[in-house]
């Protein structure tokens, strides 16, 4: 029960974070909160399924760039989600890179806050 509540809270806060990214950065547009909910879900699914595969396939490049290539992979997941959804738009790869950086920082803050809220006692 507690795990489901944490997942739901993270999903809602991630959608809110996506709306915030669209608010502070014009390269990312989200049409509504419903579109943000769907986009947050798709980004989460892409990060859970596709990202690990891409990380393994690009490991030599990631090592040579001292991990900086992971930012490119994050941007690709962000951009791919915008490519398959109609209410979520990213103007290009540069916008995806900056948008995904902002979204990732907000995601870290959300995870940290939820970790404190839903800590097992």
C-alpha positions as CSV (number, residue, x, y, z in Angstrom):
1,X,0.0,0.0,0.0
2,X,2.8,2.4,0.9
3,X,4.7,1.6,-2.2
4,X,1.7,2.3,-4.4
5,X,1.2,5.6,-2.7
6,X,4.8,6.5,-3.3
7,X,4.5,5.6,-6.9
8,X,1.4,7.6,-7.4
9,X,2.9,10.6,-5.6
10,X,6.1,10.3,-7.8
11,X,4.0,10.1,-11.0
12,X,1.9,13.2,-10.0
13,X,5.0,15.2,-9.0
14,X,6.9,14.1,-12.1
15,X,4.0,15.4,-14.3
16,X,4.1,18.7,-12.3
17,X,7.8,18.8,-12.8
18,X,7.3,18.4,-16.6
19,X,4.8,21.3,-16.5
20,X,7.4,23.4,-14.6
21,X,10.0,22.6,-17.3
22,X,7.6,23.8,-20.0
23,X,6.9,26.9,-18.0
24,X,10.6,27.9,-17.5
25,X,11.9,26.7,-20.9
26,X,10.2,27.6,-24.2
27,X,11.8,24.6,-26.0
28,X,9.5,22.2,-24.2
29,X,5.7,22.5,-24.5
30,X,3.1,20.6,-22.6
31,X,-0.6,21.2,-23.5
32,X,-2.3,20.1,-20.3
33,X,-1.8,18.4,-17.0
34,X,-3.3,15.2,-18.6
35,X,-0.7,15.4,-21.3
36,X,2.0,15.9,-18.6
37,X,0.7,12.8,-16.8
38,X,0.9,10.7,-20.0
39,X,4.3,12.2,-20.9
40,X,5.7,11.5,-17.4
41,X,4.5,7.9,-17.7
42,X,6.0,7.4,-21.1
43,X,9.4,9.0,-20.1
44,X,9.4,6.7,-17.0
45,X,8.7,3.6,-19.2
46,X,11.4,4.6,-21.7
47,X,13.9,5.2,-18.9
48,X,13.0,1.8,-17.3
49,X,13.0,-0.3,-20.6
50,X,15.1,1.5,-23.3
51,X,17.6,3.4,-21.3
52,X,19.4,0.4,-19.8
53,X,19.8,-1.1,-23.2
54,X,21.2,2.1,-24.7
55,X,23.6,2.5,-21.7
56,X,25.0,-1.0,-22.3
57,X,25.3,-0.5,-26.1
58,X,27.0,2.8,-25.7
59,X,29.3,1.8,-22.8
60,X,32.6,2.5,-24.7
61,X,31.5,6.0,-25.6
62,X,30.3,6.6,-22.1
63,X,33.6,5.5,-20.7
64,X,35.6,7.7,-23.2
65,X,33.4,10.7,-22.3
66,X,33.7,10.1,-18.6
67,X,30.0,9.5,-18.3
68,X,28.9,12.7,-20.1
69,X,27.3,10.6,-22.9
70,X,24.6,9.6,-20.3
71,X,23.2,13.2,-20.7
72,X,22.8,12.4,-24.4
73,X,20.9,9.2,-23.6
74,X,18.6,11.1,-21.2
75,X,17.9,13.7,-23.9
76,X,17.1,10.9,-26.4
77,X,14.6,9.4,-24.0
78,X,13.0,12.8,-23.4
79,X,12.9,13.5,-27.2
80,X,11.6,10.1,-28.0
81,X,8.7,10.6,-25.6
82,X,7.9,13.8,-27.3
83,X,8.0,12.1,-30.7
84,X,5.3,9.5,-29.8
85,X,3.0,11.8,-27.9
86,X,0.7,14.6,-29.2
87,X,0.4,16.8,-26.2
88,X,4.1,17.0,-25.4
89,X,6.5,18.8,-27.8
90,X,10.3,19.4,-27.8
91,X,11.7,21.7,-30.5
92,X,14.9,19.8,-31.1
93,X,17.7,17.8,-29.7
94,X,19.2,20.9,-27.9
95,X,15.9,21.6,-26.3
96,X,15.6,17.9,-25.3
97,X,19.1,18.1,-23.7
98,X,18.3,21.2,-21.6
99,X,14.7,20.0,-20.9
100,X,15.9,16.6,-19.7
101,X,18.6,18.2,-17.5
102,X,16.0,20.4,-15.8
103,X,13.6,17.5,-15.5
104,X,16.3,15.2,-14.1
105,X,17.3,17.7,-11.4
106,X,13.6,18.0,-10.4
107,X,13.3,14.2,-10.4
108,X,16.2,14.0,-8.0
109,X,14.5,16.5,-5.7
110,X,11.2,14.6,-5.9
111,X,12.9,11.3,-5.2
112,X,14.8,12.8,-2.2
113,X,11.6,14.3,-0.8
114,X,9.6,11.2,-1.2
115,X,12.4,9.1,0.3
116,X,12.0,11.1,3.4
117,X,8.2,11.1,3.4
118,X,7.9,7.4,2.8
119,X,10.8,6.2,4.8
120,X,10.3,2.7,6.3
121,X,10.3,2.9,10.1
